Amino acid sequence: MRPLQISADTAQKLAKSLNMPLEQIMHMPQHILLAKLAEMQKKEEDK
């Protein structure tokens, strides 16, 4: 599986907001990352 096609800055922001290591973010399948982002957004809206 090839790494996600996102910038290093974006990957760092995602790693910080999802509390995950940067390497795990870069090698995560895109559909799982999108699901995590949707979950994170839903939590933000609930606050």
Order of alpha helices (4+ residues) and beta strands (2+ residues): alpha-alpha-alpha
